[in-house]
């Protein structure tokens, strides 16, 4: 057995266990047993970068958390993350201002606002380094994060996961009318909702990578939403960052995988038995998108591919597994094999992928999944509600007074 075939066989088995809900819940139980055995209080560790927009929003949520749950907060002031964690630092700074402004407006928070660290002396170089090292020891790389007993929660976007965990531990201080009642999370938004008055020909652009787990769980929702609402999806595939030479630190890869698994569970999307398609598998997958488009089966093919590599453990680098993904999308495998050998097709899809990347950069975005509707562009599977709000505003303008 070759190294690649051994890796292809082992990865789905290992990832299925590593990303399973059962393992996450078991780790939470173990963490609670350890906390109790050490007689430690419930402490949320807030890693706060004072000039970071997401930290500023999260700082406003801290008092709300303390009012809802029997926890204490320990703040760690940190500096900017390492270059390897933010390959497009200046673009991130610009985009985070816009993104934070949208979040603040949506959730009734304030931005911009200079939020000074509370109960913390002015940070020194030594204290900043100590906080950075602690964050790295616990396995993270960004600011605007909360760490609680072995698990990370980014910004206000993931507080609903933390709140659910704290509620399960019996830490909610909210009054309940009956024992099974759970308080609504502080910051959570429904996505993929029905639209009204959608004009014929309405479309959105969907920028994605076949190697992006967040893209995978978006694919599982976006296409069905679009069909239900009569919206066309313009497919804008790009090469993964790591295949373009951009670094992705190990702690970043780990957090993204674990976070995607939490989000997938919440959305009831199969995920976790994966076979990382980095390299040739992704290239083979991308090479067949124009072929699928020619037969009006691109969405079915992309859904099949994402399902295969992210929830079934199929290896797109092998003919046997790629044939499964191609066939169930309604495409002819023998014709697909000829396409994979075509140098002209190879040059074509690579050129299109680069054009899509340049178009994304022109919008001030660089990561996937990203979406655009007319003049509104957003990054992240958890920002699709921004697109929906823009569409609602366009299709259902307020009635004049």
N, C-alpha and C positions, 0 to 999 in steps of 0.2 A: 504494500500500500504506500503510495507517495505521500509526501508531507502535506500537499494541498488536499488530497482526498481525506487524509486523517483529520486535518483541520476542519474540512467541510463537514465531516461526520460528527466531530466533537462539539463544534460551536453551537449548533442548535440545542443540543442536550444541555450544555452548560448554561447558555443564555436563558433557556426556558426556566431553569431553576433559579438563576440569579435574579431574573426580572419578575418572578412570579409574585402574585398578591399574597400567597401563603407565606413565602419567605419574608416579605415586608412586615406582615402582621406578627410573625414569629420574632423578628428582630425587635419590633416595638415591645413585645411582651418581655423579651430578655432585657431590654434596656430599662424597663420599669422595675423588673426584679432586682437588677443591679442598683438602681437608684435607691430603692427601698432598703436593700441590704447595707448601703452606705449611709443611710439616714440623711440623704440630701434633699433639699427642697426642689420644687419644680421651677427651673430657671430657663428662660429663653435668652439666648445669646444673640444680640443684634449687632451685626457688623456694618458700621455706619461710616460712609465716606461723605463728609459734610457737603461737598460741592457736587455730589452725584444726585441727579433728579429723582432716581428711583429710591434712594435712601431718604430723600426729603419727604416723599410720599409715605414711605413706610414709617418714618418717624411720627407722622400724624396718626398712624394707625395704632401705634404702641399704647397710648392711653386707653383707646377703645378695647384693645385686647385685655389690658389689666382690669378694666371695669367688667369684663365678661367672664374672666377665668381666674382661678386662684393660682396665679403664677407671679413670679417676679421677673424683672428684665435686667440683664447685665449688658451694658453697651461697650463695644470695642470699636474705637475710632481707628479707621484704616485709611491708607493713602490709595492712590490709583493702582489698579491691577497691573500685573506684568504684561509686557508687550505680547507674549505668546497667547495670552487669554483674550486679547482684544486686537486682532490683526488690522482692523480699520479704526484706530482710536479716534481720529478727528471726525470721521463720519458718524461714529457712535455718539460722540458728544453732541453733534448737531441733531441727530435723529432723536436722541433721548429727551431733548428739550421739547420737541414736537410731541413725542409719544407721551411724556409725562403730563403735558398740557391737556391732551385728550383724556387721559386717565383721570386727572383731577376734575375736569369738567363733568365727566361721566359719573364719578362717584362722590361728587360734592366735597372734594378736597381743595387745598389751596396750592397753586403753583403759578409762577415761581415764588418761593419763599425761602429765606435763609433760616434754616433750622439749626440752631446751635446745639451741640451735645449737652445733654442734661446729666447732672450728677457725675460729671467727668471733668477732671482738670484739663486745661489746654494741652493737647497731645505734644509730646516731645518726639524727637527722632527715634529714641529708644522705645517709647511706648507704641509708636506706629509700627516699628519693626516687630515688637513682641506680638501685637495683634495680628500682623500679617503672618507670622510664623504659626500662631495658634490656628488661624483659618486654614492654613496649608496642612497643618497636622490633622485637622478634622476633615480635610479633603475637599476644600473649595478654593475659588480663585477670584470671585466677584465681590462687590459690595452690595448694599441693599439686601442683605441676606439675614435670615433668622436660622439659627441652629438650635435644635432641641433633641437631646438624647439620641445622637446617631443619625439624624436626618436633617436635610437642608430644605429651606423654603425661600424662594426668590421673590422679593418685592411684595406688593399687595396682591399680585396675581395668584400666588400659591398659598395665601393665608387660609383659604377654605380647606385645604388638606390638613393644615396644622389645627384649625378649629375642630375639624372632625376627630382628629386624634385626641385633642384635649377633652372633648366632650365624652369620648369613649372611656377616658380615664376618670370620668366623674368630676372634672374640674370646672364645669360650667357653673356660674353663679346666677344664671338667669332663672327667673321664676317660671315654672311649667304648670300647665293645667292638668297634665297627666304624665306618668313616668316615662313614656316612650317619646314624648315630644322633643324635637331638636330645634334649636334656634336657627334662624336663617343665617348663613355666613355673612360676614361683613361686606366682602367684595367678591361677588360672583355674577356673571352675566350669561344669560342664555344665548346661544348662537344657533345658526342654521334655522332661523324662524321663517314662516311663510311671508311672502311679499304680496303687496297689492298693486294693482294698476301698472303692471310691468309692460312697457311697450315692446312690441315685437322687434327683435334684433338687438335687444339689450345684452351686453356681454361684460365679462370681467377677465382680467389677465391673471393667470396663476403661474407664478414662478416657483419651480420645485427642482429637487435633486432626487434621483433614485436612491441615493445613499443617505438621505436625511430622514431620521425616524419621525421628526415632527411633520415632514412632508407626507410620510406614509399614513399617519393618522388623519391628516387633512384630506388626502385622497379618499379615504374611507367615508368622508362626510360631504365634501364639496360637490362632487359630481351628482350625487343623489339630490342634494339641495338645489342644484342648478336645474336639473330635469323637472323637479317638482314646481319650480318657479318660472320656468320658461326662459332661463338665462343661459346664454352660450358661454362656455369656458374656453378661453384662448390659452393653449398650452405653451408655456415658456420654460423649457427645460434648460438646466445649466449643469456644468460639471461640478462635482463636489469640491469644497474648499481644499481638502487635503490632496486632491488630484490636480489642483492648480498650484501646489507648492506652499499653501498656507498652513502654519502649524496648528495642531489641535492637541493641547496637553491632555495627559491621561486623566487627570481629575475632571476636566471638561467633558471628555467622552463618557466617563462614568456617570457624572451628574445628569447629562442629557438623556442617557439611556434610562436611568432610574426615574427621572422626571417624566419622560414620555410614557413609561409604564403606568405611572400614577394617573396621568391624564387619559390614557387609553382606557384604563379601568373605569374612570368616571364617565367616559363617553360610550362605554360598552363596545369598544373597538378591539378586535383580536390583535394582540401584540406580544412579542417576547421570545418566541421560538425563531430566532433570527439567524441569518447566514450573511454576514457583512459582505455587501457586494462591491467593496472598494476595488478599484482597478479594472481588470478585464470584465468581470461580471457587469459592472455598471456600463462600461463601454458597449458591450454586447446588447444590454438592455436599451440604451439610448439609440443604438444603430437601427433598431427595429421600430422606433416611434414613427419616422416618416413613412415606413411601409404600412404601419397600422393606420396612419392618417389617410393614406391613399385609399384604404378600404373602409373609411369612416368607422374604424374600430379602435381609435387611439385611447379613448377613455377606458374601454373594457380591457385593453391590453395593459395600460398603466395600473389599473386596479388589480389585475391578475398578477403583475410583476411585484407590486408592493406587498400584496398578500403573501405571495410566495416567499420573498426574501425576509419579510419582517414578522410573519406569524406562522409560517409553515416550515421554515428552515431550508428552503430550496436553494441550491447553488446555481446561480445564473451563469456561472463560468463553465458549466457542463451542458452538453447537448441534451442529455436525458431530462434534466430539470427545466431548462429553458423551453424545451418542447412542450412540457406540461403547461407552462405559463402562456405560451403562444397559442396552443391548441384550444384551451378553454376560453380564450378571448375571441375565438371564431376565426383565427388566422391559419393559413396553410403552412405547416412546418417546413415542407420541402422548399417552398418559395422563400420562406424566411432564411433558410440556410444559404440560399444563393445571395440574398441581400447582405448577409454577414460577410461574405467573401468579396463584396463589391468595394473597390477602392474609391469609386466615384461617390457612393453612398456614404462612406466613411468621411470623406472630405466635406460632404454636404452637412451631415448632422453636427460635425464639429464646428463648422462655420455658423450654423444656426445657434448652437449653444453659446458661442462667444458673442453673437449679436444680442442674444437675450441677456447675457451678463452685462454687457455694456448698457443696454436699455435700463436694467435694474440699477446700475450705478448712477445713471443720469437722473433717476428719481430719488437719489440719496439713500439707496438701500444696497445691501451687499450679501445678505443672508437669506436663506429660504426656510420655510415657505413664505413667499410674499404675494400680495394681492393688489390689484389696482382696478378701481372703477372711476372712469373719467379722470378727474384731477386728484382723487384720493388714493394714496398708496400707503400700505402698511406692511410691516414685517411681523410674522409670527402666527402660528395656528390659533393662538389665544387672542388675536386681534381681529378676527373676522367680523366681529360685531361692529367694528368701525366701518367696514365696507357696507354692512347691512344698514347702519344708520345713515350713511351717505345716500344709499339707494332709496330709503324711505323718504328722506328729505327731498330727493329729486322727483319721486313718483307721487308723493302725497304732501305737496306744499301746504302750509297752514292757510286756513280760510281767512281772507282779509276781514278785518274788523268792520 
